Amino acid sequence: HESKMRSVREGFTITDVGARRAVEALARKRGPNSAVARYSKPAGPYGHVYYGRGYPQLTWLDNYDDCSKDAGVDLVKNPDAMLDPRIGARVLIKGIMDGRWNGRGHGIDHYEGDDEFLSDAEAAEARRTVNGTDKAVLIAGYHRKFYNALTKAGFSAIQQKAVQATETWFTRLMRAFFGSAK
C-alpha cells in the first residue's frame, strides 16, 4: 500500500529535494506535532531527512540505523540505498517477519488465522507489521478482494493448501537467509 508495489521516495517524487519538499508540505498540513513534522527535519551525522523510501517507506533515523545490518549497507549514511529493489525487499521482508515496526514485536506469523482466509479484523491487525493501523480497514479490503478474486477464478482448496505449504517453506527460507525472526 505504501509504495504501490514500487520502490519509491515518499510523495512519489524523483529526487531527494522533491521528497523533502513533499514531506515539508505534508508536515505543514498535519501540524507541528505530527509524526511527519518530526521526521521531516534533517537528522543524524549526515544531515539527511529520513522520510519514507523503498517498498516499506522506511522512516525515522533509528529505523534506518536498525535496518542497516539487514540491508548490508549503512542506511544512515546512504538512505537512498533503500530505493534499490533488492535492499528494499530485504528490509521489508525481514521487518514483516520480525515485527520491528509495530511496537509489539509481532511478525506476520502472529496474525495468521486458522484457515486460509483472514477475517477483515485479522487482516486489519496484520497491517501492524508495516505501519500500525494506518488505513488498516482499506488494506483489509485489499485482502478480501484478492481472496475473492482467487476464489472466483477457481483457486481450489488443494491449491490453497499448496500455497500455505509454500508460505511455510518461504518463511523458513527467509529465516535461514536472515536468521531468526524473533
C-alpha positions in Angstrom: 0.0 0.0 0.0 2.7 2.5 0.9 4.6 2.3 -2.3 2.1 0.8 -4.8 4.4 -2.1 -5.3 7.3 0.2 -6.5 10.5 1.2 -4.8 9.8 5.0 -4.4 10.5 8.1 -2.3 7.8 9.5 -0.1 5.5 11.6 -2.2 6.4 9.6 -5.3 9.0 12.2 -6.2 12.1 11.5 -8.2 14.7 13.5 -6.3 15.7 14.0 -2.7 14.9 17.7 -3.0 11.4 16.9 -4.3 10.8 14.4 -1.5 11.9 16.9 1.2 9.5 19.5 -0.3 6.7 16.9 -0.3 7.4 15.9 3.3 7.6 19.5 4.4 4.3 20.3 2.8 2.6 17.3 4.4 4.1 18.3 7.8 2.6 21.8 7.4 -0.7 20.2 6.6 -0.7 17.8 9.5 0.7 20.2 12.0 3.9 20.8 14.1 3.3 17.9 16.5 2.6 15.3 13.8 5.0 12.4 13.1 5.7 13.7 9.6 6.7 17.1 11.1 9.2 15.3 13.4 10.8 13.1 10.7 10.8 15.9 8.1 13.8 17.6 9.6 17.5 16.8 8.8 18.9 14.4 11.4 22.0 12.4 12.2 25.6 12.9 11.3 25.0 13.4 7.6 22.0 15.8 7.7 19.7 13.6 5.7 16.0 13.6 6.1 14.8 10.1 6.9 11.5 10.3 5.0 9.9 7.2 3.5 11.9 5.3 1.0 11.6 1.9 -0.7 8.9 -0.7 -0.6 8.2 -0.3 3.2 8.5 3.5 3.1 11.1 3.3 5.8 11.1 6.4 8.0 13.0 7.8 11.0 16.7 7.8 11.6 16.5 5.0 14.2 14.8 2.7 11.7 17.4 3.4 9.0 20.1 2.6 11.6 18.3 -0.6 12.8 17.8 -1.8 9.3 21.4 -1.2 8.0 22.5 -4.7 9.0 19.7 -6.4 7.1 20.3 -4.1 4.1 24.0 -4.8 4.0 24.5 -1.1 3.6 24.9 1.8 6.0 21.4 3.3 5.5 22.2 6.2 7.9 25.0 7.3 5.6 23.1 6.3 2.3 19.4 6.3 2.9 18.7 6.3 -0.8 20.0 2.7 -0.8 16.5 1.8 0.3 15.4 2.6 -3.3 17.4 -0.4 -4.6 14.7 -3.0 -5.1 16.8 -5.8 -3.6 17.7 -3.8 -0.5 14.1 -2.5 0.0 12.7 -6.0 -0.4 15.2 -7.5 2.0 14.4 -4.9 4.7 10.6 -5.2 4.0 10.6 -9.0 4.3 12.7 -9.0 7.5 10.6 -6.3 9.1 7.3 -8.0 8.3 8.7 -11.3 9.7 10.1 -9.9 13.0 7.5 -7.2 13.6 10.1 -4.5 14.2 7.8 -1.6 13.2 4.7 -2.4 15.2 5.9 -1.7 18.7 4.8 -5.2 19.8 7.5 -7.3 18.2 4.8 -9.4 16.4 5.8 -10.6 13.0 3.3 -11.7 10.3 3.1 -15.3 11.8 1.4 -13.8 14.8 -1.5 -12.5 12.7 -2.2 -15.6 10.6 -5.6 -17.1 11.0 -6.5 -20.8 11.5 -7.8 -21.0 7.9 -6.6 -19.7 4.6 -8.7 -16.5 4.8 -8.1 -13.8 7.4 -11.3 -12.0 8.6 -11.3 -8.3 8.0 -10.4 -7.8 11.7 -7.4 -10.2 11.4 -6.3 -8.6 8.2 -6.5 -5.1 9.7 -4.4 -6.3 12.7 -1.9 -7.8 10.3 -1.4 -4.2 9.0 0.6 -3.6 12.1 3.6 -5.4 10.6 4.3 -2.4 8.4 2.5 0.7 9.6 0.4 0.4 12.8 -3.2 0.6 12.0 -3.0 3.4 9.4 -5.5 2.6 6.7 -5.9 -0.9 8.1 -9.6 -1.2 7.1 -8.7 -0.2 3.5 -5.9 -2.7 3.4 -8.1 -5.4 4.9 -10.4 -4.7 1.9 -7.5 -5.5 -0.5 -7.1 -8.8 1.2 -10.7 -9.6 0.8 -10.8 -8.6 -2.8 -7.7 -10.7 -3.7 -9.1 -13.7 -1.8 -12.5 -13.3 -3.6 -10.8 -12.9 -7.0 -8.8 -16.1 -6.4 -11.9 -18.0 -5.3 -13.9 -16.8 -8.3 -11.1 -17.8 -10.6 -11.3 -21.4 -9.2 -8.4 -21.3 -6.8 -9.2 -24.6 -5.1 -8.7 -25.7 -1.5 -5.9 -28.1 -2.8 -4.2 -25.1 -4.4 -4.7 -23.1 -1.2 -3.1 -25.9 0.9 -0.1 -25.9 -1.6 0.2 -22.1 -1.2 0.1 -22.5 2.6 2.9 -25.1 2.4 4.9 -22.8 0.1 4.4 -19.9 2.6 5.7 -22.1 5.4 8.7 -23.1 3.1 9.2 -19.4 2.2 9.1 -18.3 5.8 11.7 -21.0 6.7 13.9 -19.9 3.8 13.7 -16.3 4.8 14.6 -17.2 8.4 17.5 -19.3 7.2 18.6 -16.4 5.0 18.1 -13.6 7.5 18.4 -15.5 10.8 15.7 -15.9 13.5 12.7 -13.5 13.1 12.3 -13.3 16.8 
